[in-house]
Amino acid sequence: MSELKQEFEQVLDDVSYLLDELDALKMVVGSVPVFERPGGELSIAEHFKLANHLQNEIHINSIRPILDESYSELKRVEFSELKSSFEKKRLQAATEESEGIDIVIESLRSGRKKLLDGLTSSINELSAQQITELITSLNYLVEKERGILKLIAEHILTISRQE
């Protein structure tokens, strides 16, 4: 089990590192138009909201049922379906701007910290099956969020080069 715990702690480190990536993006995001939708794609702000939505869905549909041992309620989150549903109900740019990018990013950070705190405090109470399931869910979160953050960074870089 100790090898499994080490793997779990590594995944928690990966999830935590995403906070560092988020902080780095937050420092540069103020210098670009975050609500513009290039070619009808998601804006930078919407990408941050998508990351937050992804985190919430994985927490609700995967992590919470694992921690509560209610595996019958466990649902795998399919990113393509999640993104599609997110895009269908995304806000108009004018409404979106009223929330402000700092609030969007802070919501993502806050949710991430709560997630990490909850998982860190419960690690010794988890079974091998729970840890294995959590590793799968968290690796999925890391993979998808890294992709989102990469898109944000590329978008910022493109805008910066155009200016």
C-alpha positions as CSV (number, residue, x, y, z in Angstrom):
1,M,0.0,0.0,0.0
2,S,2.9,2.4,0.6
3,E,3.8,2.3,-3.1
4,L,0.2,3.2,-3.9
5,K,0.3,6.0,-1.3
6,Q,3.4,7.4,-3.0
7,E,1.7,7.3,-6.3
8,F,-1.3,9.1,-4.8
9,E,1.0,11.7,-3.2
10,Q,2.7,12.3,-6.6
11,V,-0.7,12.8,-8.3
12,L,-1.6,15.3,-5.5
13,D,1.7,17.1,-6.2
14,D,0.7,17.2,-9.9
15,V,-2.7,18.7,-9.0
16,S,-1.0,21.2,-6.7
17,Y,1.5,22.1,-9.4
18,L,-1.5,23.2,-11.5
19,L,-2.0,25.9,-8.9
20,D,1.5,27.2,-9.7
21,E,0.7,27.2,-13.4
22,L,-2.5,29.0,-12.7
23,D,-0.7,31.7,-10.6
24,A,1.8,32.2,-13.5
25,L,-1.0,32.7,-15.9
26,K,-2.8,35.0,-13.6
27,M,0.2,37.3,-13.6
28,V,0.1,37.8,-17.3
29,V,-3.6,37.5,-18.1
30,G,-4.3,41.1,-17.0
31,S,-2.3,42.4,-20.0
32,V,-4.5,40.8,-22.7
33,P,-8.2,41.0,-23.6
34,V,-9.5,37.9,-21.8
35,F,-13.1,38.2,-23.0
36,E,-12.5,38.2,-26.7
37,R,-13.5,35.1,-28.6
38,P,-11.0,34.6,-31.5
39,G,-12.8,33.0,-34.4
40,G,-15.7,32.0,-32.3
41,E,-13.5,29.9,-30.0
42,L,-13.7,30.1,-26.2
43,S,-12.2,33.3,-24.7
44,I,-9.4,33.1,-22.1
45,A,-11.9,33.7,-19.4
46,E,-14.1,30.9,-20.7
47,H,-11.2,28.5,-20.7
48,F,-10.6,29.3,-17.0
49,K,-14.3,28.7,-16.4
50,L,-14.1,25.5,-18.3
51,A,-11.2,24.4,-16.1
52,N,-13.3,25.2,-13.0
53,H,-16.3,23.4,-14.5
54,L,-14.1,20.3,-15.2
55,Q,-12.8,20.4,-11.6
56,N,-16.3,20.7,-10.2
57,E,-17.7,17.9,-12.3
58,I,-14.9,15.5,-11.5
59,H,-15.3,16.3,-7.8
60,I,-19.0,15.7,-7.9
61,N,-19.1,12.7,-10.2
62,S,-15.9,10.9,-9.4
63,I,-14.1,12.1,-6.3
64,R,-17.0,12.5,-3.9
65,P,-18.5,9.1,-4.7
66,I,-15.1,7.4,-4.2
67,L,-14.6,9.1,-0.8
68,D,-18.1,8.3,0.3
69,E,-17.7,4.7,-1.0
70,S,-20.8,5.1,-3.1
71,Y,-19.4,3.5,-6.2
72,S,-22.8,3.0,-7.6
73,E,-23.0,6.8,-8.1
74,L,-19.5,7.0,-9.7
75,K,-19.6,8.5,-13.2
76,R,-16.6,9.1,-15.4
77,V,-16.5,12.6,-16.8
78,E,-16.1,12.6,-20.5
79,F,-14.2,15.8,-21.4
80,S,-15.7,16.1,-24.9
81,E,-19.3,15.9,-23.5
82,L,-18.4,18.3,-20.7
83,K,-16.9,20.9,-23.1
84,S,-19.8,20.6,-25.5
85,S,-22.4,21.2,-22.7
86,F,-20.2,24.0,-21.4
87,E,-20.1,25.7,-24.8
88,K,-23.8,25.4,-25.2
89,K,-24.6,27.3,-22.1
90,R,-21.6,29.7,-22.1
91,L,-22.4,33.3,-21.3
92,Q,-22.5,36.2,-23.6
93,A,-19.3,38.2,-23.5
94,A,-21.0,41.2,-21.9
95,T,-22.4,39.2,-19.1
96,E,-19.2,37.3,-18.7
97,E,-17.2,40.4,-18.2
98,S,-19.3,41.5,-15.2
99,E,-17.8,38.6,-13.2
100,G,-14.2,39.6,-13.8
101,I,-11.2,37.4,-14.6
102,D,-9.8,37.6,-11.0
103,I,-13.0,36.1,-9.6
104,V,-13.0,33.3,-12.1
105,I,-9.4,32.4,-11.4
106,E,-9.9,32.7,-7.6
107,S,-12.9,30.4,-7.8
108,L,-10.7,27.8,-9.6
109,R,-7.9,28.2,-7.0
110,S,-10.3,28.0,-4.1
111,G,-11.9,24.9,-5.3
112,R,-8.5,23.3,-6.0
113,K,-7.3,24.1,-2.5
114,K,-10.4,22.6,-0.9
115,L,-10.0,19.5,-3.1
116,L,-6.4,19.1,-2.1
117,D,-7.0,19.7,1.6
118,G,-9.8,17.2,1.7
119,L,-7.8,14.5,-0.1
120,T,-4.6,15.2,1.9
121,S,-6.5,14.9,5.2
122,S,-8.2,11.7,4.3
123,I,-5.3,9.7,2.7
124,N,-4.8,7.5,5.7
125,E,-8.4,6.5,5.9
126,L,-8.7,5.4,2.3
127,S,-8.7,1.8,1.0
128,A,-6.4,0.7,-1.8
129,Q,-9.4,0.6,-4.1
130,Q,-10.3,4.2,-3.2
131,I,-6.8,5.4,-3.7
132,T,-6.6,3.6,-7.1
133,E,-9.9,5.2,-8.3
134,L,-8.8,8.6,-7.0
135,I,-5.5,8.4,-8.9
136,T,-7.4,7.6,-12.1
137,S,-9.7,10.6,-11.6
138,L,-7.0,13.0,-10.6
139,N,-4.7,12.0,-13.4
140,Y,-7.6,12.7,-15.8
141,L,-8.2,16.1,-14.2
142,V,-4.4,16.9,-14.5
143,E,-4.3,15.8,-18.1
144,K,-7.4,17.8,-19.2
145,E,-6.6,20.9,-17.2
146,R,-3.0,21.0,-18.4
147,G,-4.5,21.0,-21.9
148,I,-6.8,23.9,-21.0
149,L,-4.0,25.9,-19.4
150,K,-1.7,25.3,-22.4
151,L,-4.5,26.7,-24.7
152,I,-4.7,29.8,-22.4
153,A,-0.9,30.3,-22.5
154,E,-0.9,29.9,-26.3
155,H,-3.8,32.3,-26.6
156,I,-1.9,34.9,-24.5
157,L,1.3,34.4,-26.5
158,T,-0.6,34.9,-29.8
159,I,-2.2,38.1,-28.5
160,S,1.1,39.4,-27.2
161,R,2.8,38.8,-30.5
162,Q,0.1,40.7,-32.4
163,E,0.5,43.8,-30.2
